[in-house]
Amino acid sequence: MRQLAPAAKKWGITRAIGTEAVEEAPTQDCLLVNDEGKKVYRLSTLSGPLAQGYRSSSGVLGEVNGKAGRSEQSSGWAWASAKCPEGQPSALFTAASMRIGDEDRLEVSPAFERDLLKAFGSDMAALHGCEKPTLP
């Protein structure tokens, strides 16, 4: 993620806060924070049965169709996936804009959102022994 710092600053993102990267963890998050200290983006990885369950219930949590995509209705929601070792469900990586105020959300470009998924997803896929992610 460090390689994205210069581009992130253009969007007002100045810091990343993440959970410890542990191979056995079925979910891991990285929160992106703006210069006012507000959380503006959440990157998540889900693996194993948790990834499979998320895909099954995606109508409630956020549309996840196919291996990768980006919301057509609104910006701020994208996903990618990576094939994992034999017998394991594909890992799922999401990028979600978070509410800053009542209705305000940071809207980044599709290219930057893809870069976020690529950097975060590649690191997490490697940690879990999965292939590089398929990106939107």
C-alpha positions as CSV (number, residue, x, y, z in Angstrom):
1,M,0.0,0.0,0.0
2,R,2.9,2.4,0.6
3,Q,3.5,2.8,-3.1
4,L,0.1,4.3,-3.4
5,A,0.7,7.1,-0.8
6,P,1.4,9.8,-3.4
7,A,-1.8,9.1,-5.3
8,A,-3.7,8.7,-2.1
9,K,-2.7,12.2,-1.0
10,K,-4.4,13.6,-4.1
11,W,-7.7,12.2,-2.8
12,G,-7.0,13.6,0.8
13,I,-6.1,10.1,2.1
14,T,-3.1,10.5,4.5
15,R,-3.0,7.3,6.6
16,A,-3.9,3.6,6.5
17,I,-4.9,1.7,9.6
18,G,-4.9,-2.1,9.2
19,T,-5.5,-5.2,11.2
20,E,-2.6,-7.5,11.7
21,A,-1.9,-9.6,8.6
22,V,-2.3,-13.1,9.8
23,E,-2.6,-16.1,7.5
24,E,-5.2,-17.8,9.6
25,A,-7.5,-14.8,9.8
26,P,-10.6,-15.2,7.7
27,T,-11.0,-11.5,7.3
28,Q,-8.7,-8.5,7.4
29,D,-9.3,-4.8,7.0
30,C,-7.5,-1.7,6.1
31,L,-9.1,1.7,6.8
32,L,-8.0,4.7,4.9
33,V,-8.1,8.0,6.8
34,N,-8.3,11.5,5.5
35,D,-6.3,14.6,6.7
36,E,-9.2,15.4,9.1
37,G,-8.8,12.0,10.8
38,K,-12.0,10.6,9.3
39,K,-12.2,7.1,7.9
40,V,-13.1,7.4,4.2
41,Y,-12.4,4.0,2.7
42,R,-12.4,0.4,3.9
43,L,-10.5,-2.4,2.1
44,S,-11.4,-5.9,3.2
45,T,-10.3,-9.4,2.4
46,L,-12.4,-12.4,3.1
47,S,-11.2,-15.9,2.7
48,G,-12.4,-19.5,3.2
49,P,-16.1,-20.0,4.2
50,L,-16.5,-16.4,5.1
51,A,-15.8,-15.3,1.5
52,Q,-18.2,-18.0,0.2
53,G,-20.9,-16.8,2.7
54,Y,-20.4,-13.2,1.7
55,R,-21.0,-14.0,-1.9
56,S,-24.2,-15.9,-1.1
57,S,-25.6,-13.0,0.9
58,S,-24.3,-10.2,-1.3
59,G,-27.8,-8.9,-2.1
60,V,-27.9,-7.5,1.5
61,L,-24.2,-6.5,1.9
62,G,-23.3,-5.3,-1.5
63,E,-23.6,-6.7,-5.0
64,V,-20.8,-9.1,-5.9
65,N,-21.2,-10.6,-9.3
66,G,-18.5,-12.6,-11.0
67,K,-14.8,-12.5,-10.2
68,A,-14.4,-8.7,-10.2
69,G,-16.5,-5.6,-10.7
70,R,-17.4,-2.1,-9.7
71,S,-20.9,-0.8,-8.8
72,E,-22.6,0.7,-11.8
73,Q,-25.2,2.6,-9.7
74,S,-22.7,4.5,-7.5
75,S,-19.0,4.8,-7.1
76,G,-17.3,3.6,-4.0
77,W,-17.9,-0.1,-4.2
78,A,-15.7,-2.5,-6.0
79,W,-14.5,-6.1,-5.6
80,A,-11.9,-8.5,-6.8
81,S,-11.2,-12.2,-6.2
82,A,-8.3,-14.6,-6.3
83,K,-8.2,-18.3,-6.8
84,C,-6.9,-20.1,-3.7
85,P,-5.3,-23.5,-3.2
86,E,-7.3,-26.6,-4.1
87,G,-10.5,-27.1,-2.2
88,Q,-10.7,-23.5,-0.8
89,P,-13.2,-20.9,-2.0
90,S,-11.8,-18.0,-3.9
91,A,-10.7,-15.1,-1.7
92,L,-12.8,-11.9,-2.0
93,F,-11.3,-8.4,-1.8
94,T,-13.6,-5.3,-1.4
95,A,-13.1,-1.6,-1.6
96,A,-15.9,0.5,0.0
97,S,-16.3,4.2,0.4
98,M,-17.4,5.1,4.0
99,R,-19.8,7.8,5.0
100,I,-17.9,11.0,6.2
101,G,-21.1,12.8,7.3
102,D,-24.8,12.3,6.9
103,E,-24.5,11.7,3.1
104,D,-21.0,12.6,2.1
105,R,-18.6,10.0,0.8
106,L,-15.3,10.2,-0.8
107,E,-15.5,9.3,-4.5
108,V,-12.2,8.2,-6.1
109,S,-11.6,7.4,-9.7
110,P,-12.2,3.9,-11.0
111,A,-8.4,3.7,-11.8
112,F,-7.4,4.6,-8.2
113,E,-10.0,2.2,-6.7
114,R,-8.6,-0.6,-9.0
115,D,-5.0,0.3,-7.8
116,L,-6.2,0.1,-4.1
117,L,-7.7,-3.4,-4.8
118,K,-4.5,-4.5,-6.7
119,A,-2.1,-3.4,-3.9
120,F,-4.2,-4.6,-1.0
121,G,-5.5,-7.8,-2.7
122,S,-2.1,-8.8,-4.0
123,D,-0.6,-8.6,-0.5
124,M,-3.5,-10.5,1.1
125,A,-3.7,-13.1,-1.7
126,A,0.0,-13.9,-1.3
127,L,-0.4,-14.1,2.5
128,H,-3.2,-16.7,2.1
129,G,-1.3,-18.7,-0.7
130,C,-3.7,-17.5,-3.4
131,E,-3.1,-16.4,-6.9
132,K,-2.9,-12.7,-7.9
133,P,-6.4,-11.2,-7.8
134,T,-8.6,-10.7,-10.8
135,L,-9.4,-7.0,-10.9
136,P,-12.3,-4.9,-12.2
